[in-house]
C-alpha cells in the first residue's frame, strides 16, 4: 500500500521573520492556531488521516516548544513503526552551517531520512492551513508514473508573484516553471483553467509547496546538486527543464491558506469563526489532532458572542466578543469588548492567593473595561483595566518592548504587561 511506502518530511521553515513577534520565542510550526492547535498539527494530522505514520519535522530556530508539543502529543503504539521525529539543524563533520533553504535542509538530514525504508517522500510545509487527502495525490503520482508531483492551486494575478507558477500540458505534465515571477513577465504564465476559475479571475497555476518525490529522484537531485538550496527556486525548475524527470501537477480544489504573514495568520484564524468556514474543524472524518490538556470546561458570564471560538479552560466575563478566538486558559474581565482578535491564552492559572493579593490590573489575562480590536494577544500577557488597543490599516509598523504593529495589526508580545489606562493604536471614533 502507498502509505507503507511513504515517508513525510515536514519543513519547519527559517527564522519566520514575517510572523514576528509570534516567532520570537517559537518556530513557525509551533505558532498557535484556532485557539487550541499549533500549525504543526495540520500537516501531521493530514498524514495521520492518510495513515502515513513515518514523519520527520525539520527545524532550525526556537524548536524547544515544538519539541515539547510533539513529544506530549504524538505517540504511536509499540505495534506500529510510526514516529514523528524532529531533525534540527546541527553541526556535522561534513557541514557546520545552518539550513540554507528547503532543499538544503533535506540534504543535511538525508542520511537520517534514508535510514527509513520508503519509496516516496511527501514533502510538506509547516505553515499552511488545509485538509488534503494525501492518499489521492500518492495514487495519482503512482498512476502517472511520475518522478515528482507538485500539488497546485489556481490563483489571481496579484497573488501569482508570490508563488512558483507553472504551465501544464493536457496530460498534467509540467512543461515550464518559474519561481515568483515579477509583474513584467507574469502575463506570460497564464494557464488554461476551467470556466469556474476564469470567472474568479484565477488564471495562474501555483505551487502549494507540497511535493511527492520518488526516492531515486530525491536523492539524485539533492545529492547531485549541492549548490541547490531551495526546492522552488532551483530543484523544481531544473527538474522540469532538464527533461530527465517526469514532473506532474496534482490539481487541488479545496481550501488552502499560506500562513506566512501576520495579516494572513489573523485572517485564516478569524475565518474559522464563520458559520460554515472553508476549513472544517467539525467533521467526523479528517480530524485535526493536538495535545490533550485535560482542562476544565470554559466558564462564560453574560458575554454576547458573535462568531467565536472558545477553547478549554477559559474564564470570560467580557460584555462582547465579535469574531474572536480565545485560546486555552484565557481570562477576560468584566465590561471588556473584543473585536477581530486572537487571544492565544495562558500556560497556567494563577492561584487564588495570587488573585487575592495582586492588584486587578496585574492579573494574568485581559482586565476590566478594555476595548481591543484588530489585535493578537500572545501567551501569558497581562493587560490592565481600562486599556484601549485598536489596530487599523492607517497604522505604520512599529515595535516597542511590549507590542508590535505589523500590517495594521497590533500584536502584544508574549509575557508582556500593559499597564491600566494604556492606549495603543487608533483612537475610538
Buried (B, 14 or more C-beta within 10 A) or exposed (E): EBBEBBBBBBBBBBBBEBBBBBBBBBBBBBBBBBBBBBBBBBBBBBBBBBBBBBBBBBBBBBBEBBBEBBEEBBEBEEEEEBBBBBBBBEEEEEBEEBBBBBBBBBBBBBEEBBEBEBBBBBBBBBBBBBBBBBBEBBEBBBEBEBBBBBBBBBBEBEBBBEBBBBBBEEEBBBEBBBBBBEEEEBEEBBBEBEEEBEEEEBBBBBBBBBBBBBBEBBBBBBEEBEEBBBBBBBBBBBBBEEEEBBBBBBBBEEBBBBBBBBBBBBBBBBBBBEEEBBBBBEEEEBEBBBBEEEBEEBEBEEBEBEBBBBBBBBBBBBBBBBBBBBBBBBBBBBBBBBBBBBBBBBEEBBEEEEEEEEEEBBBBBBBBBBBBBBBBBBBBBBBBBBBBBBBBEEBEEEEEEBBBBBBBBBBBBBEBBBBBEBEBBBEEE
